[in-house]
């Protein structure tokens, strides 16, 4: 395995909660590991009501040493439906 290998590609991913989207598939946690720059996962916004934290998880399928993680965020502004 090379250092640049994306070991999370198409693995099972979950998140604390998923934003209600139409269709629902556009907000699923697995979108974060599909290697498609046009898709993303969307969790329920934090800080509203009692939710003060969030989490996202990917099952790599085995125990591995991970030395680098890349997370890309998108700012949707006031309109979360984009």
N, C-alpha and C positions, 0 to 999 in steps of 0.2 A: 504494500500500500504506500502511496506517495503522500507527502505532506499536504498536497493540494486536493486530495480526494474528498469528495463530499459524501461522508458516510451516512448522512441523514436522508439522502434522496429516496423518495417514495416509501419511507418507513412510516409506521403507525405513530400518529401524533394526536395529542389531546390537549385541551385547554380548560381552564376553570369554568368558563361558560362561553357560549357563542352568541354573538349579537344576532337578533332576528333579522334575517335578510331574505329577499325574494329574488331568485330561488335560494333556498337555504345553503346549497352547496357552495355559494360564492364566499361564505364566511367560515368554512370548516378549517380546523387546525391543520389538516393534512395539506392544505393549499400552501402552507409555509415551506414545505419540503418537496414541492413538485417541480422545482427548477424553472417555473414559469414566472417571469417578472411581472406579468399582468394579473396574477392572482395573489391573494393574501388571506391570512386568517384574521378574523375580527372577533375579539372578546368583548364582553359587556364593559363599558367604560368604568374605570375605577374612580372612587371618590364620591359616587352617588349612593344615596341611601346608606346601607351598612357595609358595602363592599369597599374595603380599604386597600386591598392587594389583589394581585392577579398572578397567574402562572401558566406556563405552556410547557409541554413535555413531549419529547420524542423518544421512542423506544428503538435503540440502535441494534437490538437483537442479540447483543453479546457485550461482555465487559471489555471496554477499550480505554486506553489512555487518550484523553482529549486535551490538546494543547492550545487550541484556538477555536473560538466561536465567533461567527459573523451574524449579526442581527441587523436587519434593515427595517426601519420604521417609515411609515408614510403618514403625513399630516393631512387629515381629511378636512381640517377646519371645522366650521359649524355644521357642515352637511356630511353626515356619516354614511349616507346612502350611495356614495360614489364607488 
